Amino acid sequence: MASFRDLVFFLSLASSIAAVLCNSEGDALAAWKSELVDPNNVLQSWDPSLVNPCTWFHITCNINNTVTRVDLGNASLSGPLIPQLANLPNLQFLIINDNNLSGLIPKEIGMLSNLRSLFLSKNKFSGSLPPSLGNLSSLVFFEAHDNSFSGIIPTSFGALTSLKNLRLDNNNFSGNIPFTLLQLVNFGNLQLLNVSLNSFMGSVRPTNSSAEMAVTTIIQDPKAPN
């Protein structure tokens, strides 16, 4: 009997933890919705009174009813990202490209340790990329091109050893490309590194233009050939 009671207690505890997690995820997404301008009502289904956000449009959950994907590309949204998005611990895909989103990238986004794809391209984001993004050890695709980001690329990006695609082109970045990041081209998994149309020191040239592996690197020599 004792083991049966223990099992019941464990299942009840697990259920309670899952319910709390789902509620916190719904609260985080509802808080983000309140900061966004949504002219086409694509977030109309985001009702925080529901048990969890898994029935909302543009949200995907796993079998444990925790959020794994937010897909809001090309949704005509404007407004900022918010720190509360860090309360989506199982998020793997954050797809918000082709909108009018603006402001800074919260450093808390670097807490999303399961994130595999981060698509921020073709928005109006500005400021520096937070060094905390270097903590995204599972990140495979990071596209932030066609924004107004500035400053340097954090040296912490050299820790993104799972990264295959990194697009930072058409921004206002400056300074040097971190050597640790360039090492990911030679010794890591990085297959595409596009840093063109910025204000980096040196010249930019392609090192491999094949369709399978198009890599653009920075040459830290003002006299380097294009």
C-alpha angles and dihedrals in degrees: 000000000000092000091048090051089049091052092049090049092049093050091047091050092048090050092050092050091049091049092051091048092049091049092050090050091050090048091051093050092044089052089052092048090054089059096049132087107223110184094173096046093236088151095052092114093055096107112167091199090073120096093250138350095249093104093052119109115255091023126106124192135190126236089279091059094246121134116261102162138034111187113185103140118150093005099134091242124157131189136068140303111249133217092238090075085082085076089077096084096171096046111135103168127040107178114177103139124140099034136107096256116149146176131059128327106249113240087228090074085077088070092070094099094174095053112128102168127034114179113183099147127136098022133108101258116149143180128051127323107251115247088229088078085076087073092068093103094169095051114127103162124035118171118176101149124138098034134105100257115151142180124051132322106257114251086226088076086080087074092064093099094160092057117121102164126036119171118180097149125138099028134107100261118147142177124047130332106246110255089223089061093050088052088064088066092055102033108013136058097273109132101164124036112167115181098153125133095037134103100258121150115259129015131307121224137160116257095187122017100179117129091241097052117018107176125179117190136177121248109211095212121093088210095051114124118252 
